Amino acid sequence: MWEYLTARLLVLVVFCFSMVLIVISPLIKKYSTAFSRLSIISGCIILLLLLYFLFSSPVIREQIYKYGFN
């Protein structure tokens, strides 16, 4: 039971972290466009890695399709 809860929370934390990196890029752009681009790129890479991790494993993919994220 705890492994499932830990995995769900970890997915949520990683998703939120990547979204924060993408969302704060306009604020960073005021000071440095290079860091703004780096923030967007790293947020997208983290999000893509999370989606790859979730949907690449047949076991995890089957559980997501069968039970969803409930």
Backbone as numpy.savetxt, mean C-alpha at the origin, in Angstrom:
# Nx Ny Nz CAx CAy CAz Cx Cy Cz
-5.86 -17.13 14.54 -6.69 -15.94 14.54 -5.81 -14.68 14.54
-4.78 -14.64 15.35 -3.96 -13.44 15.46 -3.17 -13.18 14.19
-2.79 -14.25 13.48 -2.04 -14.07 12.24 -2.89 -13.35 11.20
-4.17 -13.73 11.14 -5.07 -13.10 10.18 -5.28 -11.63 10.51
-5.47 -11.33 11.80 -5.65 -9.94 12.22 -4.39 -9.12 11.97
-3.24 -9.70 12.26 -1.97 -9.02 12.03 -1.76 -8.74 10.54
-2.09 -9.70 9.71 -1.94 -9.50 8.27 -2.87 -8.41 7.76
-4.10 -8.39 8.23 -5.04 -7.34 7.80 -4.56 -5.96 8.24
-4.07 -5.86 9.47 -3.59 -4.57 9.95 -2.34 -4.14 9.21
-1.47 -5.08 8.89 -0.27 -4.75 8.15 -0.61 -4.25 6.75
-1.56 -4.88 6.10 -1.99 -4.42 4.78 -2.58 -3.02 4.88
-3.37 -2.77 5.90 -3.96 -1.45 6.09 -2.90 -0.38 6.34
-1.91 -0.69 7.16 -0.85 0.28 7.47 -0.03 0.58 6.23
0.33 -0.44 5.47 1.13 -0.22 4.26 0.33 0.58 3.22
-0.97 0.26 3.08 -1.81 1.01 2.15 -1.91 2.48 2.57
-2.12 2.72 3.85 -2.21 4.11 4.33 -0.89 4.85 4.16
0.22 4.18 4.41 1.53 4.82 4.24 1.76 5.23 2.79
1.40 4.35 1.86 1.59 4.69 0.45 0.66 5.83 0.03
-0.55 5.84 0.54 -1.47 6.93 0.21 -0.99 8.25 0.80
-0.43 8.22 1.99 0.10 9.45 2.59 1.24 10.00 1.76
2.11 9.12 1.28 3.21 9.58 0.43 2.69 10.24 -0.85
1.63 9.70 -1.40 1.08 10.27 -2.64 0.34 11.57 -2.35
-0.40 11.62 -1.26 -1.23 12.79 -0.96 -0.40 14.00 -0.52
0.70 13.79 0.20 1.46 14.94 0.68 2.41 15.52 -0.37
2.44 14.92 -1.54 3.38 15.42 -2.56 3.10 16.87 -2.98
1.84 17.33 -3.07 1.67 18.76 -3.38 2.23 19.70 -2.30
2.17 19.26 -1.05 2.75 20.09 0.02 4.27 20.12 -0.09
4.85 19.01 -0.45 6.30 18.95 -0.59 6.75 19.72 -1.83
5.89 19.79 -2.84 6.25 20.45 -4.10 6.55 21.94 -3.90
5.97 22.54 -2.86 6.26 23.94 -2.57 7.74 24.16 -2.28
8.36 23.16 -1.66 9.75 23.29 -1.24 10.73 22.66 -2.20
10.36 21.49 -2.75 11.29 20.79 -3.64 10.52 19.88 -4.58
10.70 20.10 -5.86 9.99 19.25 -6.83 10.61 17.85 -6.89
11.89 17.76 -6.63 12.54 16.44 -6.66 12.00 15.54 -5.56
11.86 16.06 -4.35 11.31 15.27 -3.26 9.84 14.95 -3.49
9.13 15.85 -4.14 7.74 15.60 -4.47 7.61 14.42 -5.44
8.44 14.42 -6.47 8.42 13.30 -7.42 8.84 12.01 -6.74
9.85 12.10 -5.87 10.29 10.92 -5.14 9.18 10.37 -4.25
8.41 11.26 -3.64 7.29 10.85 -2.80 6.22 10.13 -3.61
5.88 10.68 -4.77 4.87 10.04 -5.62 5.36 8.69 -6.13
6.60 8.64 -6.57 7.15 7.39 -7.11 7.23 6.33 -6.03
7.72 6.69 -4.85 7.83 5.69 -3.79 6.45 5.25 -3.30
5.49 6.14 -3.24 4.12 5.75 -2.86 3.51 4.79 -3.86
3.72 5.05 -5.14 3.19 4.14 -6.17 3.89 2.79 -6.15
5.20 2.79 -5.93 5.94 1.53 -5.87 5.48 0.70 -4.67
5.30 1.33 -3.53 4.83 0.61 -2.34 3.44 0.05 -2.59
2.56 0.83 -3.22 1.21 0.36 -3.51 1.23 -0.81 -4.49
2.05 -0.72 -5.52 2.15 -1.82 -6.48 2.74 -3.08 -5.84
3.73 -2.92 -4.99 4.29 -4.08 -4.29 3.26 -4.72 -3.37
2.44 -3.91 -2.72 1.39 -4.45 -1.87 0.38 -5.24 -2.69
-0.04 -4.69 -3.81 -0.99 -5.40 -4.66 -0.38 -6.67 -5.24
0.89 -6.61 -5.60 1.57 -7.80 -6.10 1.64 -8.87 -5.02
1.96 -8.47 -3.80 2.03 -9.42 -2.70 0.67 -10.06 -2.44
-0.40 -9.26 -2.51 -1.72 -9.80 -2.23 -2.22 -10.73 -3.32
-2.00 -10.39 -4.57 -2.62 -11.14 -5.65 -1.67 -12.11 -6.35
-0.41 -12.20 -5.95 0.50 -13.14 -6.60 0.43 -14.52 -5.98
0.16 -14.59 -4.69 0.07 -15.87 -4.01 -1.30 -16.50 -4.28
-1.34 -17.73 -4.78 -2.63 -18.36 -5.06 -3.47 -18.58 -3.80
-2.81 -18.83 -2.68 -3.56 -19.06 -1.44 -4.22 -17.77 -0.97
-3.46 -16.69 -0.96 -4.02 -15.41 -0.52 -5.09 -14.94 -1.50
-4.84 -15.09 -2.81 -5.81 -14.67 -3.82 -7.11 -15.44 -3.68
-7.03 -16.74 -3.41 -8.25 -17.53 -3.25 -9.03 -17.10 -2.02
-8.32 -16.79 -0.93 -9.01 -16.33 0.27 -9.67 -14.97 0.06
-9.01 -14.09 -0.70 -9.60 -12.79 -0.97 -10.85 -12.95 -1.83
-10.77 -13.77 -2.86 -11.94 -13.98 -3.72 -13.08 -14.67 -2.99
-12.73 -15.60 -2.10 -13.76 -16.36 -1.41 -14.40 -15.59 -0.26
-13.56 -14.97 0.58 -14.06 -14.30 1.78 -14.02 -12.78 1.70
-13.28 -12.22 0.78 -13.14 -10.78 0.70 -12.23 -10.27 1.80
-12.33 -9.01 2.11 -11.50 -8.41 3.17 -12.28 -8.29 4.47
-13.33 -9.07 4.63 -14.14 -9.02 5.86 -13.48 -9.76 6.98
